Amino acid sequence: MSQVETRLASDEKMDEITVNLPDGSQRTIAAGSTGADLAKSIAQGLYKKAVGLQINGETRDLFTPLTNGDTVRILKAEDTDSIELLRHSTAHVMAQAVQKIFPQAKIAIGPTIEDGFYYDFEIPGHTLSTDDLSKIEAEMTAIANSNQRIERYEIPDVDNQLAEFKTQGEKFKAELLEEHRDHTPTLYLMKDKDGKVIWNDLCRGPHLPNTGVIKHFKLLKVSGSYWRGDEKKEHLQRVYATAFWTKDDLNAYLLRLEEAEKRDHRKLSKQLDLFSTHEEVGPGLVFWHPNLATVRNIIEDFWRLEHRKRGYDFVFTPHIASEELYRISGHLDSYGENMYSAMDIDGMPYRAKPMNCPGHIMIYKSKLRSYRDLPLRFAELGTVYRYERSGVLHGMLRVRGFTQDDSHIFCTPEQLESEINGILDLIDTMMKTFGYTYKAYLATRPVDSKLGTDEEWTFATKALENAMKQRNLEFEVDEGGGAFYAPKIDIKLFDAIGREWQGPTVQVDLNLPTRFDVNYIAEDGNRHKVIMVHRAVLGSMERFCGGLIEHYAGVFPVWLAPTQVAILPIADRHADRAHEIAKALKAQDIRVHLDERSETLKYRIREAQVQQIPYMLVLGDSEVANGLVAVRHRRLDDLGAMPLEDFINRLHAEIKSKEN
């Protein structure tokens, strides 16, 4: 008998049980009481507001029976943890509505995700449209208003339920039930006021007690998907949606979505001529146009400067390598599905590199290293190639070929903590320069990781933790979130509208130094295994620049702007002076566009603003006669006339400051 079963059996023999409340107090209630009974015993108002429970830290249904000694928290709408209950239950309401409108529809899965949820459907003979979403929303409102009871039901006979699903044509439900037949599978039943079952879904829950509290939701979009994410299996239609407890929260979220839509880097790329992809070349391969290539070059120059300050050595490694290299590294076994097929060169299999780390190890191993040589910090803007399914490719944010700002540090155990601290200092400098705030996570050893000893994992994890504490860097622990070979620090960036982006990472590797026998001669004259630290600050140039476009909404600060100044002569007689000014600015390494078109001045000013050029210099008779330039700013409008030298000094100061 399991521990839970023993407790339940014990509770049955008791007339009363005692549960623990969040404030540290205890409450005695009748044996067999549910969370709803507990809420009612505390206060009628609490019972009316209750939407779910946390029992011993696990979110559960409100009507879950309690056992003696449980620690119970009653969840209300205002509690952060209750939003999952709302969205999970709203997903079921959406699925019920879809099957009401499209009886031929078969349901797959419908999980909650960040800021909402989705549900996958197979709807033979019909492709969902925007008009359909409106109809589904209306039906969802009717279901919610009918205040259906949501009840958990343990399946007593799996084979009987399987037969029922198959008769109904619910093949996805049947497959999932077969897979989880030994996991105490449950249905969630939707019942009307008379107790009649209206609809059900195979689900482990938890859910709200009824649909009556579901009021503020929105269906967002439809996209394609595949059953189990496998392109060889059934093609499904995925409906994305969200739900909130209040109308204000829903409206605020929808406004954020509108803002995010305006900032979509793919749309802004067309307006600002930044990048393109081409079917003739293949998906996920980015072409950088001159404007964005300029931005990238400036970022790379800044990146190199900051690395030189910190003692990094720059290296370059080949784009292909013998398959044997990746067999030794373990990538072929653990990452092979993301690597491109082998190419035959002189009868030997070669692979496009998916990682830069084996190449950096080869440079380290090119000669014997002493403790006096360490630490060695190799940095490379290295282009790598990884296979991503076509369905997940997304502009510059998810691609198949990308350039990592990769670095690997080889050091002694005594140097590790200091090296991590140096990396965190570099991360802080660069992220603040681009205007990002961030949050740190310490990702610890996964439960199933068998690589490395307990002592090695403890040492590496402690070094990461100590480095963050030395900087007073607040962090959360991501239990079990480390790589299979190493603990790590993950940095999440927050952009101008509060969205979270995957940012820098720092990993202490316990795997590759062993696989490649990477060592150094220590003071004792013996060979010792080197400590290897992987780190990326920007991640990849593609993803970082794509995110930066959205962070800035295409309005690059002056130091990054592809064109910093537009020169606008009013008439042909001002052209000679315009060329002189353009030449003078270029000599000062200022990026200039001279617009001599015959269009009106108003039109050319508008064009410069659309292209988000920070400054415009207008030249007319007065400016030419007095040796001045009339300065306009893309946001501040007319700044007045000033000598060219004063403008150049102003511009240099703004560029140097890297103001956002």
C-alpha positions, 0 to 999 in steps of 0.5 A: 500500500502506498503512503497516500493510500495508507494515509487515506485509510487512516483518515477513514478511521478518524472522525476528524483531521487536522490540516495546516494553513499558510499562516502557520495555524491549524484547523480541525475538520471532518474526515473526508472534507474537501478543500471547498469544505475547508474554505466554507469552515473558515469563512463563507466569503472565502468559500465564494471566492475559492477557485482551487487549492494548493495541497503540500505545494501542488495545485489541485481542484477545489473539491479534492479530499484532504488528508490529515497533516496536509498543508493547504492554501485556498486559491482565489482569483487574485492569487498568482498561481490561480491563473493556470487553473483559469487558462486550463479550464478555458482551454476545455471550454474552447475545445467544447465550443469547437466540437459544438460548432464542428462536430467532425472535429477531433481534439488533441492536446490543449496545454497552458503556455506563457500568457495563455494556452492553445488547443490542437484540433483535427477538423476534416474538410474545414480550415479555421478562419478569423470568422470562425474564431468569432463564432467559437468565442460566442459559443464559449461565452454561452458555455461559460454563462451556463455555469457548467460544473467541472468534475474530475473522474477517475477512469475505472476501466481503461479498456472500456474507455479506449473502446468508447474513444475509438467508437467516437473517432477520438484517436488522439485521446485513445493514443494518450490514454493507452500511453497513460493507462498505468498512471491513474488516468482521469477524465474531466466532465462538463455537467449541466445544472441537472448533472448531465454530462455535456462534454469530457476530455482526457486530462490530469487537471487541475481545473476550476470548479465551474465555468461561471467564473470564466469571463475574460478571454480572447482567441488570438490566432490559428496556426498549423501543427503536427500531432506529437510535433512529428511532420510525418504524422497528422496535420492539425490546426492550433488555436492560440488564446488567452484568459485573465481574471479581469477585463482590465488585465485582458485589455492590457495584455491585448494592448501589449500584443498590439505593441509587439505586433508593431515591433515585429522585426520581420515587418520592420525589416521591410520598412527599414530594408534590414534582412531577407530570406529566400526560398531559392536558398532555403528557409532559416538562412538569413541575408543581411542587407547593408543597413542591418549589416552596418548595425551588426558590424558596430555591435561586433566592434563593440563586442571585440573592444570589450573582450580585448579589455578583458584579456580574450584572444580571438580565434577562427575555426573551420565551418566543417570538420571530420565526423570523428570530432563530433563522435569524440565530443558526443554531439553525434550521439546526443545531438545528431538529429540537429546536425546536417547530413554528412558530406563525403570528402575523400572518402571521409564523412564531414559535418557542418559544425553545430558548435564551436567548442570542439574547435576551441579545444583543438586549439588548446590541445595544439601544444602542452599547456602549463598552469602559468598559461592559464586562464586562456580565453578564446573568443570567436564569432563563429557561424554554426549550422543546426537543423530546425524544423521548418514549422518553428523557423521565425525570421531572425529569431529561429534560423538554421545558420547563425553566428554565435558570440562564443567563448571558452575559458580554460582555467584551473579550479582555483581560477574558476570563480574569478573567471565567472565573475569576469563573465558576469561583469561583461554581461552586465556591461553589454546588456545595460549598454543595449538598454536591457534589464535582466534576471539570473537563474542558477540551473542545477543538476538534472535528476537523470544526469549521470555525467560527472561526480557529485563532488564535481557538480557541487564544486561547479554549482557553488562557483557559479553561485558564489560569483553571483553572490559576490556581485550581489546579483539576485537569482532564482534556483532552477532545480534540475534545469542544468545541461546534462553535462554542466550546471549553468547561469541563465540570464533572461532579458526584459525588453522595452515592453517587458517581454522576456528573451533568452539571453546570456548563458554561462556553463561549467563543463564537466564533459568535454575536458574528460572526452578530449583529455584536456589538461595542463601541467600543474605546479606539482608537475602532474597533468590535471584536468582543466576546467572549461567554461562555455559562455555566450553574451549575445547568444547569436547575432541573428537572434540578438539583432532580431530581438534588438530591432523589436526592443528599439521598435526599429528606432536604433540609437544614434551610435547604432543607427545605419544612417546617422544623418540625412543631408537635405539641400532645399534646391539645386543651388545648395548641392555643392555645400551639401556635398562639402558637409557630407564629405566632412561628416564622413571624414569624422566617421559619421554615417551619412545619406545625401538626399538630392532628389527633386521631391519636396523638402517635406516629403524628404523629411518624412522619408528620413523619419520613416527610415528612423534616421536620427538627424536631418540637416536642412540647407537653404540660402540662409544656412549656406550664406552663414555657414550653418546647418538647420538641424532636425531630430527624428523625435525632437523636430526642429533644433534650430540652426548651428555651426557644423562643428557644433553639430559634429561635437554634439553628435560625437558626444551622443555616439560616445555615450551610447545613449538609448 
